[in-house]
Amino acid sequence: MKRILLVEDDPNLGLLLQDYLQLKGKFDVVLCVDGDEGLRAFTKQDFDLCILDVMMPKKDGFTLGKEIRKINQEVPIIFATAKAMMEDKASAYDLGGDDYITKPFRIEELLLRINALLKRVAVKETPESGSAQTLFQIGDYTFDYTTQLIDYKGQQQKLSTKEAELLQLLCLKKNAVLTREEALLSIWHDDNYFNGRSMDVFLSKLRKYLREDPKVEILNVHGKGYKLLVN
């Protein structure tokens, strides 16, 4: 049984989500009412996924997510908030979040997102069972999707989950066009404007990580998408 950390300061919503996920999803759900309690729970138990409300007393969800990432780089994190501004979504992904859901949301949708993230983690843990390549040579860089690491002449850069997924797609289409729609639907499952802006942030970071090798470049292909060009 997968264990989920649910941090939600609304007691009614928290109990509703806990009961539904335990009944329908067959998860063990640990409910905490603020960020401090959530961090204590995370340090004492192993969790397969975290759902963090953003607007909470004592410690907000973004701060909690950042502290969780210092402890565990791999555990999937879903941020939940009533805010729908672009900067909040960018912050969620920038902090290493794997998904973002805006209140009010249907509980069924949350369950779908949870299952999708857990399935993605399971595939990553057993890459030999899939057909997708996980180790790539990008000029003088080596990229290991499984460990989410870029190595450049012995210097390593740890990627967030979203950064690793995006770079893997670019590598699989090396020197060819990765369409914007394909990337958004594959990683974010929605090609809306806000997710597109979030993806732009991650592309900027990947360009920064790969800037040491002049033979490597991520190009914008006007009206189509992106190309990882390796000369």
C-alpha positions in Angstrom: 0.0 0.0 0.0 1.4 3.4 -1.0 1.7 6.0 1.7 0.7 9.6 1.0 1.5 12.7 3.0 -1.5 15.1 2.8 -0.9 18.6 4.4 -4.2 20.6 4.3 -5.2 23.2 6.9 -9.0 23.0 6.1 -10.1 20.2 8.4 -13.2 19.4 6.4 -11.4 19.1 3.1 -8.5 17.3 4.6 -10.7 14.6 6.1 -12.7 14.3 2.9 -9.6 13.8 0.8 -8.1 11.4 3.3 -11.3 9.2 3.4 -11.7 9.2 -0.3 -8.1 8.4 -1.2 -8.0 5.6 1.4 -11.3 4.1 0.2 -11.1 4.6 -3.6 -7.3 4.7 -4.1 -6.5 2.2 -1.3 -3.7 4.5 0.0 -2.5 5.0 3.5 -3.0 8.7 3.9 -1.3 10.7 6.8 -3.1 14.0 7.3 -1.4 17.0 8.8 -3.0 20.4 9.4 0.0 22.7 8.9 3.5 22.8 7.4 5.4 22.3 10.6 3.4 19.1 11.4 3.8 18.0 7.8 7.6 18.3 8.0 7.8 16.4 11.3 5.7 13.6 9.7 7.9 13.5 6.6 11.1 13.1 8.7 9.6 10.2 10.7 8.0 8.1 8.0 8.6 7.1 4.4 6.2 8.5 1.9 5.5 7.6 -1.8 3.9 10.9 -2.6 3.1 14.3 -1.0 0.1 16.6 -1.5 0.8 20.1 -0.1 -1.7 22.9 0.3 0.1 26.2 -0.5 -1.7 28.6 1.7 -1.2 27.3 5.3 -0.4 28.8 8.7 3.1 28.4 10.3 4.7 27.2 7.1 3.3 27.6 3.6 3.3 24.7 1.1 6.1 26.1 -1.1 8.4 26.4 2.0 7.5 22.9 3.1 8.1 21.5 -0.4 11.5 23.2 -0.5 12.4 21.6 2.8 11.1 18.2 1.7 13.3 18.4 -1.5 16.4 19.0 0.7 15.6 15.6 2.4 14.3 13.7 -0.7 14.8 14.6 -4.3 12.7 11.9 -5.7 9.3 11.8 -3.9 6.5 13.2 -6.1 5.0 16.4 -4.8 1.6 17.8 -5.9 0.9 21.4 -4.8 -2.8 22.4 -4.2 -3.9 26.0 -3.9 -6.8 28.3 -4.6 -4.4 30.6 -6.4 -4.2 30.4 -10.2 -1.6 33.0 -11.0 1.2 32.1 -13.3 3.9 33.0 -10.7 2.5 30.4 -8.3 2.6 27.7 -10.9 6.1 28.6 -11.9 7.1 28.6 -8.2 5.6 25.1 -7.8 7.6 23.6 -10.6 10.7 25.6 -9.8 10.8 24.2 -6.3 10.8 20.7 -7.7 7.0 20.1 -7.7 5.7 17.4 -10.0 2.2 18.7 -10.4 -0.1 21.5 -9.5 -3.8 21.5 -9.0 -6.0 24.5 -8.4 -8.9 24.6 -5.9 -11.7 23.9 -6.2 -10.9 20.6 -7.9 -12.7 17.3 -8.4 -11.4 14.6 -6.1 -11.5 12.1 -9.0 -9.0 14.4 -10.9 -6.7 14.4 -8.0 -6.8 10.6 -7.8 -5.9 10.4 -11.6 -2.9 12.7 -11.1 -1.7 10.7 -8.1 -1.9 7.4 -10.1 -0.2 9.0 -13.1 2.7 10.2 -10.9 3.1 6.9 -9.1 3.1 5.1 -12.4 5.8 7.4 -13.7 7.9 6.7 -10.7 7.5 2.9 -11.1 8.6 3.1 -14.7 11.7 5.1 -13.7 12.6 2.6 -11.0 12.5 -0.2 -13.6 13.7 1.4 -16.8 14.7 -2.0 -18.3 11.0 -2.8 -18.6 10.3 0.1 -20.9 11.5 1.0 -24.4 12.5 4.6 -23.6 16.3 5.3 -23.5 17.5 6.6 -20.1 21.3 7.3 -20.7 22.3 9.9 -23.2 25.5 11.5 -24.5 25.0 15.2 -25.3 28.3 16.5 -26.7 30.6 16.5 -23.7 27.7 15.9 -21.3 26.3 12.7 -20.1 22.7 12.7 -19.0 21.3 9.9 -16.8 17.5 10.2 -16.7 17.1 7.5 -14.1 19.3 9.4 -11.5 18.3 12.8 -13.0 22.0 13.8 -13.2 24.0 15.7 -15.9 27.7 15.1 -15.8 30.2 17.4 -17.4 33.8 16.4 -17.1 33.2 15.1 -13.6 31.0 18.0 -12.5 27.4 16.9 -11.8 24.2 18.9 -11.9 21.0 17.4 -10.2 17.8 18.0 -12.2 14.3 18.3 -10.9 11.8 15.7 -12.2 10.3 18.1 -14.7 13.7 19.2 -16.0 14.8 15.6 -16.4 11.6 14.7 -18.3 11.9 17.6 -20.6 15.6 16.9 -21.3 14.8 13.2 -22.0 12.2 14.2 -24.6 14.7 16.6 -26.2 17.4 13.9 -26.3 15.0 11.3 -27.8 14.4 13.9 -30.6 18.0 15.1 -30.8 18.6 17.2 -33.9 14.9 17.0 -34.7 11.9 19.1 -33.6 10.1 18.4 -30.4 6.8 20.1 -30.8 5.6 22.3 -27.9 2.3 20.5 -27.8 4.0 17.1 -27.5 6.2 18.2 -24.6 3.3 19.8 -22.7 0.9 16.9 -23.1 3.6 14.3 -22.3 4.9 16.1 -19.1 2.1 18.4 -17.9 -0.8 16.5 -19.5 -2.3 19.9 -20.6 -1.0 22.3 -23.2 -2.6 25.4 -21.6 -0.9 28.8 -21.5 0.2 28.6 -17.9 1.9 25.2 -18.4 3.6 26.6 -21.5 5.0 29.5 -19.5 6.3 27.0 -16.8 7.9 24.9 -19.5 9.7 28.0 -20.8 11.3 28.4 -17.3 12.6 24.9 -17.4 14.0 25.3 -20.9 15.9 28.4 -19.7 17.4 26.3 -16.9 18.4 23.5 -19.2 20.1 26.0 -21.5 22.1 27.2 -18.5 23.1 23.7 -17.5 24.3 22.9 -21.0 26.1 26.2 -21.8 29.6 24.9 -21.1 29.8 23.0 -24.4 29.5 25.2 -27.5 28.5 22.2 -29.6 25.2 21.9 -27.7 22.3 24.2 -28.1 18.6 24.2 -27.5 16.9 26.1 -30.3 13.5 27.6 -30.5 11.8 26.6 -33.8 9.3 29.3 -34.5 5.8 28.2 -34.6 6.7 24.5 -33.9 8.7 23.8 -30.8 12.3 23.1 -29.8 15.4 21.3 -31.1 18.3 20.0 -29.1 21.1 20.6 -31.6 24.4 18.7 -31.1 27.1 19.4 -33.6 
